[in-house]
Amino acid sequence: MNYRRRYDMTRRTEAAAATRQRILRSALDLSWEQIAMETTLDDVATKAGVSVKTLLRHFGSRDGLFAALEQFAIQEIREERAAPAGDVVAAVHAIFEHYEQRGDGVLKMLAQELFNDNLRDGMDIGRRMHREQITEVFASQLAARPAAQQEALVDLLVVATDVYTWKLLRRDRGLDRTTTEERVRQLIARILED
């Protein structure tokens, strides 16, 4: 009988974890699609196929959901943008692949951050993550420069690979993705020239 109880508890734990993941996935998908202030618990619950009561059982409140969502999103974004250190082509490709999937949603969030403290905190985390990734990817190129130049170079590399750069080239100029990535690689090459 103990074995059966353990089996049932394991299944319940797995089902609860799967429900939690489904709710987080639904909340994240909605955050890319619509204005954050307009997203309700009912919207998230409906998209996840659960009741609001179930959602609240997992997260306690809307703030609890969005705190958990922040950590969920950070992990997913890190995975999407992963690139080997020193590989400019792979880094630009990974970052711009992320923008192809999420760029329009990120731009919506950036437009809302002035009115939503939680969203602003999330965008600040995104900015720090972007800078950290650029610093890691270009560590070998930066190490060859005097310390006094490194911070300025990171600033320029962050701008070259920013979502607004992607927007200017892809959305505003209407360039195809291959051309966009090539232009950004050219910009990076100029930034890193001696």
Beta strands, then each sheet from edge to edge (+ up, - down):
end
